[in-house]
Amino acid sequence: MEPLSPEPSDEGPDEPAADSGAPAVSGSSADLYASVGQLFGEHRAGLLRLAVVLVGDQRTAEDVVQEAFIGLMRHWSRLRDPGSAQAYVRAAVLNGARGVLRRRVVLARIGVRHEPPIWSAESAAMFREDRREVMAALRRLAPRRQQVLVLRYYLDLSDGEIADMLGITPATVRSTATRALRALARQLGEGEE
């Protein structure tokens, strides 16, 4: 399984991508829209949760997920296996969230701080009141630790899948998860007596 790395394209949404010999859905735009629409319906909620945890606010998370699906539409004909579309979108959401966080770091260096919006009713429904402290502690972790925990516990991915997605070994996934859980416990004051 080799998902594409999402990149901006000069092609418009109605223009076909150059044929690379990759299997198409069945040739028609209607079939493509139906396939991507089905994928969107089945996986949007989970991908949105992933993005919210990583970027910290609902609006930005929705933008990241939307861009991931737009990228999938643009690059569908380049997928070697249409069955890898879910992995492509998951990787695109992770990469999009990383991009948002990198931009925030750059802006912070020049004195522009990101002020996340107040948790909306939608976000409150996704994350109960008692989880806010955990979410805040998770966002304070180093990016790699945060990503490993989110992919493991929110998307329920295996160590191998996480390793493939992040470009690290499964052993590194396990050790990173262990260190991340310890750091979370320290932040939340667990184990201190």
C-alpha positions in Angstrom: 0.0 0.0 0.0 1.6 3.2 -1.1 -0.6 6.3 -0.6 0.4 9.4 -2.4 1.8 12.3 -0.6 -0.8 15.1 -1.0 0.5 17.9 -3.0 -1.2 20.9 -4.5 -2.2 20.5 -8.1 -2.6 22.9 -11.0 -5.4 20.8 -12.3 -8.9 22.0 -11.6 -11.5 19.7 -10.0 -13.1 19.0 -13.4 -9.9 18.5 -15.3 -8.7 14.9 -15.6 -5.3 14.1 -14.2 -2.7 12.7 -16.6 -3.2 9.0 -17.0 -0.5 7.1 -15.2 -1.9 3.6 -15.9 -3.5 3.5 -12.4 -6.9 1.8 -12.2 -9.8 4.1 -12.3 -13.1 3.7 -10.5 -14.9 2.7 -13.7 -14.2 5.7 -15.9 -16.9 8.1 -15.2 -16.9 11.2 -13.0 -20.2 10.0 -11.5 -18.5 6.8 -10.3 -15.6 8.8 -8.9 -17.9 11.1 -7.0 -19.9 8.2 -5.7 -16.8 6.3 -4.5 -15.3 9.4 -2.8 -18.7 10.3 -1.4 -19.0 6.8 0.1 -15.6 7.1 1.6 -16.4 10.5 3.0 -19.6 9.3 4.6 -17.9 6.3 6.2 -14.7 8.0 7.5 -15.4 11.7 7.8 -16.2 11.6 11.6 -13.1 9.6 12.5 -10.9 11.8 10.4 -12.4 14.9 11.9 -11.8 13.6 15.4 -8.2 12.9 14.4 -7.8 16.5 13.0 -9.5 18.1 16.0 -7.1 16.4 18.4 -4.1 17.4 16.4 -5.0 21.0 15.6 -7.1 21.8 18.6 -10.1 23.4 17.0 -13.2 22.3 15.0 -13.0 24.8 12.2 -9.4 24.2 11.3 -10.0 20.5 11.5 -12.9 20.6 9.1 -10.7 22.5 6.6 -7.9 19.9 6.9 -10.4 17.0 6.3 -12.0 18.9 3.4 -8.6 19.5 1.8 -7.7 15.9 2.2 -10.8 14.8 0.3 -10.2 17.4 -2.4 -6.7 16.0 -2.8 -8.1 12.5 -3.1 -10.4 13.7 -5.9 -7.5 15.3 -7.8 -5.2 12.3 -7.5 -7.6 9.4 -7.7 -6.4 8.3 -11.1 -2.8 8.1 -9.7 -3.7 5.7 -6.9 -2.3 2.3 -7.7 -5.0 0.6 -5.7 -8.3 2.4 -5.2 -8.5 0.3 -2.0 -5.7 2.5 -0.6 -7.9 5.6 -0.8 -8.7 5.5 2.9 -5.0 5.3 3.8 -4.3 8.2 1.4 -7.0 10.4 3.1 -5.7 9.5 6.5 -2.2 10.4 5.6 -3.4 13.6 4.0 -5.3 14.6 7.2 -2.1 13.9 9.2 0.0 15.9 6.8 -2.5 18.7 6.7 -2.6 18.9 10.5 1.2 19.0 10.6 1.2 21.8 8.1 -1.2 23.8 10.2 1.0 23.3 13.3 4.1 24.3 11.4 2.4 27.5 10.2 1.4 28.3 13.8 5.0 27.8 15.0 6.3 30.2 12.3 3.6 32.7 13.2 4.5 32.4 16.9 8.1 33.2 16.1 7.1 36.6 14.6 4.7 37.3 17.5 1.4 36.1 16.1 -0.2 33.7 18.6 -2.9 31.2 17.6 -6.0 31.8 19.7 -8.1 28.7 19.4 -11.8 29.4 19.3 -13.9 28.6 22.4 -15.1 25.0 22.3 -18.3 24.9 20.3 -21.3 22.7 21.1 -20.2 20.3 18.4 -16.8 19.9 19.9 -18.2 19.5 23.4 -20.4 16.7 22.0 -17.3 15.0 20.6 -15.2 15.5 23.7 -17.0 15.4 27.0 -16.1 17.9 29.7 -13.9 15.5 31.6 -11.7 14.9 28.6 -10.7 18.6 28.0 -7.8 18.3 30.5 -6.5 15.2 28.7 -6.8 16.9 25.3 -4.9 20.0 26.5 -2.2 17.7 28.0 -2.0 15.8 24.7 -1.6 19.0 22.7 1.4 19.9 24.9 3.3 16.7 23.9 6.0 16.8 21.2 4.4 16.4 17.8 5.6 12.8 17.2 4.4 11.6 20.6 1.1 13.3 20.0 0.7 11.7 16.6 1.6 8.2 17.8 -1.0 8.4 20.6 -3.7 9.8 18.4 -3.2 7.2 15.7 -3.0 4.4 18.2 -5.9 5.3 20.5 -8.2 7.4 18.4 -7.9 5.6 15.0 -7.0 2.3 16.6 -4.1 1.7 14.1 -1.6 -1.0 14.6 2.1 -0.3 15.4 2.9 -1.3 11.8 0.3 1.0 10.3 1.5 3.9 12.4 5.1 3.2 11.5 4.3 3.2 7.8 2.4 6.4 8.1 5.1 8.2 10.1 8.1 6.7 8.4 9.5 5.1 11.5 9.9 1.6 12.8 7.3 -0.3 14.8 9.8 -0.4 17.7 10.1 3.4 17.6 6.3 3.6 17.6 6.1 1.4 20.8 8.9 3.3 22.6 7.4 6.7 21.6 4.0 5.6 22.8 5.4 4.5 26.2 7.3 7.8 26.7 4.2 9.8 25.6 1.9 8.0 28.0 4.4 8.7 30.9 4.6 12.3 29.9 0.8 12.5 29.9 0.5 10.9 33.3 3.0 13.4 34.7 1.1 16.4 33.2 -2.2 15.1 34.6 -0.6 14.4 38.0 -1.3 10.7 38.0 1.1 8.5 39.9 2.2 11.3 42.2 1.6 10.4 45.8 
